[in-house]
Amino acid sequence: MQQKQTGNWFWVEYDKFIVGDEETGYLLTVDKFSGNTGDMLFYNSGKKFTTFDRDNDNYINPRYNNSCAMLTHSGFWYPKCGYTFPNGAAPYFYYLGLSNGIANLERCNMKLLCL
């Protein structure tokens, strides 16, 4: 992840990153964190994937149809719509674990090594 205001790069890695099947709602499980920033996906672990047409979060805001995906213009494993939006549209493109309390992202890449 690249911090927007500073240009600094940060990384996170999980030894365990599992996405369940359709029957589980693509349940996310992450564990064994390492990186040079905060473990913000910890809050997303155990959550189902939310999209515009499948609302699996606990976000309550009638303006956005009670859907975090509607608010952020993206799907993700949302815990009540907080902490991290690594694929959201601005201004909802951020990761709260970055240094200096500056959360806005310039870039974010996700790479998976399937074993």
HUDALIN-V566523 format. One record per residue. N is the residue number from 1. RES is the residue in one letter. D_CENTER is the distance of its C-alpha to the mean C-alpha in Angstrom with 1 decimal. Layout:
N;RES;D_CENTER
N;RES;D_CENTER
This chain:
1;M;12.0
2;Q;14.8
3;Q;15.2
4;K;16.8
5;Q;19.7
6;T;20.9
7;G;20.0
8;N;19.1
9;W;17.0
10;F;14.7
11;W;13.6
12;V;12.0
13;E;13.5
14;Y;13.6
15;D;17.0
16;K;15.8
17;F;12.9
18;I;14.1
19;V;13.3
20;G;16.1
21;D;18.4
22;E;18.9
23;E;20.9
24;T;18.1
25;G;15.8
26;Y;13.8
27;L;13.0
28;L;10.6
29;T;12.5
30;V;11.7
31;D;14.6
32;K;16.7
33;F;14.5
34;S;16.2
35;G;15.5
36;N;16.7
37;T;14.1
38;G;12.6
39;D;10.9
40;M;7.9
41;L;6.3
42;F;9.7
43;Y;8.9
44;N;6.8
45;S;9.8
46;G;12.5
47;K;10.7
48;K;11.8
49;F;10.2
50;T;10.9
51;T;12.7
52;F;15.4
53;D;18.0
54;R;16.4
55;D;15.2
56;N;13.9
57;D;12.3
58;N;14.7
59;Y;14.4
60;I;17.9
61;N;19.0
62;P;21.7
63;R;21.4
64;Y;18.2
65;N;19.6
66;N;17.7
67;S;14.6
68;C;11.2
69;A;11.2
70;M;14.5
71;L;13.5
72;T;10.8
73;H;12.7
74;S;10.0
75;G;8.9
76;F;5.8
77;W;6.2
78;Y;6.8
79;P;9.1
80;K;11.4
81;C;9.2
82;G;8.4
83;Y;7.4
84;T;4.4
85;F;4.4
86;P;5.2
87;N;7.2
88;G;8.5
89;A;12.2
90;A;13.9
91;P;14.1
92;Y;10.4
93;F;9.3
94;Y;8.6
95;Y;7.6
96;L;10.0
97;G;11.3
98;L;13.4
99;S;17.2
100;N;19.4
101;G;17.0
102;I;16.1
103;A;12.5
104;N;12.9
105;L;12.2
106;E;14.9
107;R;13.5
108;C;10.8
109;N;11.8
110;M;10.7
111;K;13.9
112;L;14.8
113;L;18.3
114;C;19.5
115;L;22.3
